[in-house]
């Protein structure tokens, strides 16, 4: 039995996404893993979540630097729906290669962001995150 029902990765780095997907599959961490390459694709998904058309993910791993719509832009659009998304039990974690302290502080202050994690995200850390959220 999986640790979580649904998780979402929003990241344009195909190698990173592939690695995270393999870890999720190998350790049976989620029943359903939803993947998006940019914030625009993810926004359409969250619009359906907010309309209760699809089940909300329990965890979202969001990269900041992506084409089309980056993570900051997605957070800005979703900010108006913070209460509704939190009510659905979504834990949004920013996962970025940025070591800029201002970006880290800005992300951690955002109402939707549960935590900021610096890439690369290790297997051990991913397992800890999913297990913590499931308990």
C-alpha positions as CSV (number, residue, x, y, z in Angstrom):
1,X,0.0,0.0,0.0
2,X,1.3,3.4,-0.9
3,X,2.3,6.1,1.6
4,X,0.2,8.8,-0.2
5,X,-2.7,8.7,-2.6
6,X,-1.5,11.5,-5.0
7,X,1.6,13.6,-5.5
8,X,2.6,16.2,-8.1
9,X,6.0,17.2,-9.4
10,X,6.2,20.5,-11.3
11,X,9.7,20.7,-12.9
12,X,11.2,21.1,-16.4
13,X,14.3,19.0,-15.6
14,X,13.5,15.7,-17.2
15,X,16.4,13.9,-15.6
16,X,15.4,15.0,-12.1
17,X,11.8,14.2,-12.8
18,X,12.7,10.8,-14.1
19,X,14.9,10.1,-11.0
20,X,12.1,11.2,-8.6
21,X,9.6,9.1,-10.5
22,X,11.8,6.0,-10.2
23,X,12.2,6.5,-6.4
24,X,8.4,7.1,-6.0
25,X,7.7,3.9,-7.9
26,X,10.4,1.8,-6.3
27,X,9.3,2.6,-2.8
28,X,5.6,2.7,-3.6
29,X,5.2,6.2,-2.2
30,X,2.1,7.2,-4.1
31,X,-0.8,5.7,-5.9
32,X,-0.8,8.4,-8.5
33,X,2.1,10.7,-9.5
34,X,1.2,13.7,-11.7
35,X,3.9,15.5,-13.7
36,X,4.1,18.9,-15.2
37,X,6.9,20.7,-17.1
38,X,5.9,24.2,-16.2
39,X,3.5,26.3,-14.1
40,X,1.0,26.9,-16.9
41,X,0.3,23.1,-17.2
42,X,0.1,22.9,-13.4
43,X,-2.3,25.8,-13.2
44,X,-4.8,24.0,-15.4
45,X,-4.5,21.1,-13.0
46,X,-5.1,23.2,-9.9
47,X,-8.1,24.9,-11.5
48,X,-9.7,21.4,-11.7
49,X,-8.7,20.7,-8.1
50,X,-10.3,23.9,-7.0
51,X,-13.5,23.0,-8.8
52,X,-13.5,19.6,-7.2
53,X,-13.2,17.9,-10.6
54,X,-10.1,15.9,-9.6
55,X,-8.6,14.8,-6.3
56,X,-6.0,17.2,-4.8
57,X,-2.4,15.9,-4.4
58,X,-1.2,15.6,-0.8
59,X,2.2,16.8,-1.8
60,X,3.5,19.1,-4.5
61,X,7.2,19.5,-5.4
62,X,7.6,22.8,-7.2
63,X,10.7,24.0,-9.0
64,X,11.1,27.8,-9.3
65,X,13.0,28.2,-12.6
66,X,11.0,26.9,-15.5
67,X,10.0,28.1,-19.0
68,X,6.5,29.5,-19.9
69,X,5.3,30.0,-16.3
70,X,7.9,29.7,-13.5
71,X,7.3,28.6,-10.0
72,X,7.0,32.2,-8.6
73,X,4.4,33.1,-11.2
74,X,2.4,29.9,-10.3
75,X,2.6,30.8,-6.6
76,X,1.4,34.3,-7.4
77,X,-1.7,33.0,-9.3
78,X,-2.5,30.4,-6.6
79,X,-2.1,32.9,-3.8
80,X,-5.7,34.0,-4.0
81,X,-6.7,30.3,-3.4
82,X,-4.4,29.7,-0.4
83,X,-7.2,28.8,2.1
84,X,-9.0,26.5,-0.3
85,X,-5.8,24.7,-1.3
86,X,-4.7,24.3,2.3
87,X,-8.2,23.1,3.2
88,X,-7.6,20.3,0.7
89,X,-4.5,19.2,2.6
90,X,-2.0,20.1,0.0
91,X,1.7,20.4,1.2
92,X,3.6,22.5,-1.4
93,X,7.4,22.2,-1.2
94,X,9.6,24.4,-3.3
95,X,12.5,22.2,-4.6
96,X,15.1,24.4,-6.3
97,X,18.8,24.5,-7.0
98,X,18.9,28.1,-5.9
99,X,21.1,28.9,-2.9
100,X,20.1,32.5,-3.0
101,X,19.1,33.3,0.6
102,X,16.6,36.0,-0.5
103,X,14.8,33.5,-2.7
104,X,14.8,30.9,0.1
105,X,13.4,33.4,2.6
106,X,10.8,34.6,0.1
107,X,9.6,31.1,-0.6
108,X,9.4,30.1,3.1
109,X,7.3,33.2,3.8
110,X,4.7,32.4,1.1
111,X,1.5,31.1,2.7
112,X,1.2,28.1,0.3
113,X,4.8,26.9,0.8
114,X,5.4,24.3,3.5
115,X,9.2,24.2,3.0
116,X,12.1,25.0,0.8
117,X,14.4,22.1,-0.2
118,X,17.6,22.6,-2.1
119,X,18.3,20.2,-5.0
120,X,19.4,17.6,-5.4
121,X,16.7,15.9,-3.3
122,X,18.0,12.6,-2.0
123,X,16.1,9.4,-1.8
124,X,16.3,9.5,2.0
125,X,15.0,13.0,2.1
126,X,12.1,12.2,-0.3
127,X,11.2,9.2,1.8
128,X,11.2,11.4,5.0
129,X,9.0,14.0,3.4
130,X,6.4,11.5,2.1
131,X,6.3,9.6,5.4
132,X,6.0,12.8,7.5
133,X,3.1,14.1,5.3
134,X,1.3,10.7,5.5
135,X,1.4,10.6,9.3
